[in-house]
Amino acid sequence: MNLIQAPPSRHRPHPRLNAVVGAVLALLLWIAAAGAASACDGVAPSVGERVTGQRVVAAALHELGTPYAWGGGGPEGPSLGFCDGTNGYLQGVCMADHTVGFDCSGLALFAWYQGTDGGVLLPHYSVDQLATSRSVPLDRLIPGDLLFFAHLGGPVHHVGVYLGGGAMVHAEHTGTVVTVLPDVAHDPVWGPQLIAAARPGRP
Protein backbone atom coordinates (compact mmCIF):
# COMPACT_ATOMS: atom_id res chain seq x y z
CA MET A 1 0.00 0.00 0.00
CA ASN A 2 1.31 3.41 -0.95
CA LEU A 3 0.85 6.12 1.63
CA ILE A 4 0.63 9.60 0.22
CA GLN A 5 2.04 12.15 2.61
CA ALA A 6 1.12 15.77 2.35
CA PRO A 7 4.05 18.11 2.00
CA PRO A 8 4.99 19.98 5.14
CA SER A 9 3.05 23.16 5.62
CA ARG A 10 4.86 26.36 4.82
CA HIS A 11 2.33 28.40 6.76
CA ARG A 12 3.77 30.18 9.80
CA PRO A 13 1.53 31.45 12.60
CA HIS A 14 1.14 35.19 12.84
CA PRO A 15 3.37 36.73 15.54
CA ARG A 16 0.28 38.04 17.36
CA LEU A 17 -1.18 34.51 17.44
CA ASN A 18 2.05 33.32 19.06
CA ALA A 19 1.63 36.01 21.70
CA VAL A 20 -1.98 35.01 22.37
CA VAL A 21 -1.07 31.32 22.64
CA GLY A 22 1.76 32.21 25.00
CA ALA A 23 -0.57 34.26 27.18
CA VAL A 24 -3.14 31.44 27.30
CA LEU A 25 -0.44 28.92 28.23
CA ALA A 26 0.82 31.25 30.96
CA LEU A 27 -2.73 31.59 32.32
CA LEU A 28 -3.20 27.81 32.30
CA LEU A 29 0.10 27.34 34.13
CA TRP A 30 -0.95 29.93 36.71
CA ILE A 31 -4.29 28.15 37.25
CA ALA A 32 -2.49 24.83 37.61
CA ALA A 33 -0.09 26.34 40.13
CA ALA A 34 -2.98 27.81 42.11
CA GLY A 35 -4.66 24.42 42.11
CA ALA A 36 -1.48 22.78 43.34
CA ALA A 37 -1.19 25.36 46.10
CA SER A 38 -4.76 24.72 47.24
CA ALA A 39 -4.03 21.00 47.23
CA CYS A 40 -1.14 21.66 49.59
CA ASP A 41 -3.21 23.71 52.03
CA GLY A 42 -4.85 20.61 53.44
CA VAL A 43 -8.20 20.98 51.65
CA ALA A 44 -7.66 18.69 48.67
CA PRO A 45 -6.79 15.17 49.81
CA SER A 46 -3.75 13.45 48.39
CA VAL A 47 -3.75 9.95 46.93
CA GLY A 48 -1.99 8.80 50.09
CA GLU A 49 -4.70 10.29 52.29
CA ARG A 50 -7.38 8.53 50.26
CA VAL A 51 -5.59 5.19 50.50
CA THR A 52 -5.12 5.63 54.25
CA GLY A 53 -8.77 6.57 54.63
CA GLN A 54 -9.88 3.38 52.89
CA ARG A 55 -7.67 1.33 55.21
CA VAL A 56 -9.14 3.12 58.24
CA VAL A 57 -12.63 2.35 56.98
CA ALA A 58 -11.75 -1.32 56.44
CA ALA A 59 -10.46 -1.59 60.01
CA ALA A 60 -13.61 0.00 61.44
CA LEU A 61 -15.95 -2.15 59.35
CA HIS A 62 -14.11 -5.27 60.49
CA GLU A 63 -15.50 -4.58 63.97
CA LEU A 64 -19.18 -4.49 62.99
CA GLY A 65 -21.21 -6.28 65.63
CA THR A 66 -18.68 -5.73 68.43
CA PRO A 67 -20.49 -4.63 71.62
CA TYR A 68 -20.37 -1.08 72.92
CA ALA A 69 -18.34 -0.76 76.13
CA TRP A 70 -17.81 2.64 77.75
CA GLY A 71 -14.05 3.26 77.91
CA GLY A 72 -13.40 0.18 75.79
CA GLY A 73 -11.14 -0.19 72.81
CA GLY A 74 -7.48 0.48 72.15
CA PRO A 75 -4.90 0.36 69.37
CA GLU A 76 -5.02 -3.42 69.14
CA GLY A 77 -8.78 -3.97 69.38
CA PRO A 78 -11.74 -4.15 71.76
CA SER A 79 -11.11 -4.18 75.50
CA LEU A 80 -12.96 -4.32 78.78
CA GLY A 81 -14.84 -1.12 79.59
CA PHE A 82 -15.73 0.49 82.89
CA CYS A 83 -18.50 2.48 84.55
CA ASP A 84 -17.78 5.99 85.81
CA GLY A 85 -20.92 6.76 87.79
CA THR A 86 -22.72 8.16 84.73
CA ASN A 87 -21.62 6.17 81.68
CA GLY A 88 -21.52 2.44 81.03
CA TYR A 89 -24.92 1.62 82.47
CA LEU A 90 -28.02 0.06 80.97
CA GLN A 91 -31.24 0.53 82.92
CA GLY A 92 -29.22 1.30 86.04
CA VAL A 93 -26.96 -1.76 85.77
CA CYS A 94 -23.25 -1.38 85.05
CA MET A 95 -22.61 -3.24 81.81
CA ALA A 96 -19.25 -1.86 80.73
CA ASP A 97 -17.16 -3.49 83.44
CA HIS A 98 -17.93 -6.93 82.08
CA THR A 99 -18.21 -6.07 78.37
CA VAL A 100 -15.30 -6.30 75.95
CA GLY A 101 -15.89 -3.81 73.18
CA PHE A 102 -15.48 -0.25 71.96
CA ASP A 103 -16.85 3.12 72.85
CA CYS A 104 -17.06 5.72 70.07
CA SER A 105 -13.57 7.18 70.51
CA GLY A 106 -12.07 3.76 71.14
CA LEU A 107 -13.32 2.62 67.73
CA ALA A 108 -11.90 5.74 66.04
CA LEU A 109 -8.58 5.26 67.85
CA PHE A 110 -8.41 1.61 66.79
CA ALA A 111 -9.35 2.24 63.15
CA TRP A 112 -6.77 4.99 62.68
CA TYR A 113 -4.02 3.05 64.42
CA GLN A 114 -4.67 -0.06 62.34
CA GLY A 115 -5.23 1.87 59.12
CA THR A 116 -1.85 3.57 59.42
CA ASP A 117 0.13 0.55 60.67
CA GLY A 118 0.58 2.29 63.99
CA GLY A 119 1.50 5.63 62.46
CA VAL A 120 -1.39 7.52 64.07
CA LEU A 121 -2.26 7.00 67.72
CA LEU A 122 -5.23 9.14 68.69
CA PRO A 123 -6.15 9.98 72.28
CA HIS A 124 -9.05 8.01 73.75
CA TYR A 125 -11.39 10.99 74.08
CA SER A 126 -13.49 12.51 71.30
CA VAL A 127 -12.79 16.12 72.35
CA ASP A 128 -9.04 15.50 72.16
CA GLN A 129 -9.37 13.62 68.88
CA LEU A 130 -10.95 16.69 67.33
CA ALA A 131 -8.36 19.01 68.88
CA THR A 132 -5.40 16.98 67.61
CA SER A 133 -6.67 16.44 64.04
CA ARG A 134 -6.86 18.74 61.02
CA SER A 135 -10.28 20.30 60.51
CA VAL A 136 -12.07 19.32 57.29
CA PRO A 137 -15.09 21.13 55.79
CA LEU A 138 -18.19 18.95 55.85
CA ASP A 139 -18.52 19.28 52.07
CA ARG A 140 -14.98 17.93 51.49
CA LEU A 141 -15.11 14.67 53.41
CA ILE A 142 -13.34 11.53 52.28
CA PRO A 143 -13.73 8.02 53.73
CA GLY A 144 -11.80 7.67 56.97
CA ASP A 145 -12.42 11.22 58.18
CA LEU A 146 -13.85 11.54 61.67
CA LEU A 147 -17.27 13.09 62.30
CA PHE A 148 -17.91 14.85 65.62
CA PHE A 149 -21.19 15.45 67.39
CA ALA A 150 -22.42 17.75 70.16
CA HIS A 151 -25.68 18.98 71.62
CA LEU A 152 -26.45 22.63 70.94
CA GLY A 153 -23.93 24.71 72.85
CA GLY A 154 -22.35 21.67 74.47
CA PRO A 155 -19.00 19.93 74.13
CA VAL A 156 -18.26 17.17 71.65
CA HIS A 157 -19.58 13.89 73.02
CA HIS A 158 -19.51 11.46 70.08
CA VAL A 159 -17.34 10.53 67.09
CA GLY A 160 -17.83 8.26 64.09
CA VAL A 161 -15.74 7.16 61.12
CA TYR A 162 -17.02 8.48 57.77
CA LEU A 163 -17.55 5.78 55.16
CA GLY A 164 -18.48 7.90 52.16
CA GLY A 165 -21.89 8.40 50.59
CA GLY A 166 -23.18 10.12 53.72
CA ALA A 167 -22.67 7.05 55.94
CA MET A 168 -20.55 6.43 59.01
CA VAL A 169 -19.63 3.53 61.26
CA HIS A 170 -19.79 4.12 64.99
CA ALA A 171 -20.20 2.67 68.46
CA GLU A 172 -23.31 4.46 69.66
CA HIS A 173 -24.08 3.74 73.32
CA THR A 174 -24.33 1.03 75.96
CA GLY A 175 -26.57 -1.79 74.80
CA THR A 176 -25.72 -1.43 71.11
CA VAL A 177 -23.03 -2.83 68.84
CA VAL A 178 -20.69 -1.23 66.29
CA THR A 179 -22.94 -0.47 63.34
CA VAL A 180 -23.31 1.58 60.17
CA LEU A 181 -25.51 4.67 60.10
CA PRO A 182 -26.40 5.01 56.40
CA ASP A 183 -27.40 8.70 56.21
CA VAL A 184 -25.89 10.80 58.96
CA ALA A 185 -27.09 14.20 57.78
CA HIS A 186 -30.75 13.14 57.69
CA ASP A 187 -30.72 11.00 60.81
CA PRO A 188 -33.14 12.56 63.34
CA VAL A 189 -30.78 11.92 66.27
CA TRP A 190 -27.31 12.46 64.87
CA GLY A 191 -27.92 14.81 61.94
CA PRO A 192 -28.68 17.90 64.09
CA GLN A 193 -25.69 17.16 66.33
CA LEU A 194 -23.06 16.94 63.57
CA ILE A 195 -20.81 19.93 64.18
CA ALA A 196 -17.37 19.16 62.76
CA ALA A 197 -15.14 16.80 60.83
CA ALA A 198 -11.40 16.21 61.03
CA ARG A 199 -8.66 14.19 59.39
CA PRO A 200 -5.92 12.78 61.62
CA GLY A 201 -2.44 12.68 60.18
CA ARG A 202 0.91 11.13 60.78
CA PRO A 203 2.89 12.95 63.46
Summary of the structure (lengths in Angstrom):
residues: 203
radius of gyration: 25.0
end to end distance: 64.8
largest distance: 92.2
contacts: 611
relative contact order: 0.15
helix: 33%
strand: 21%
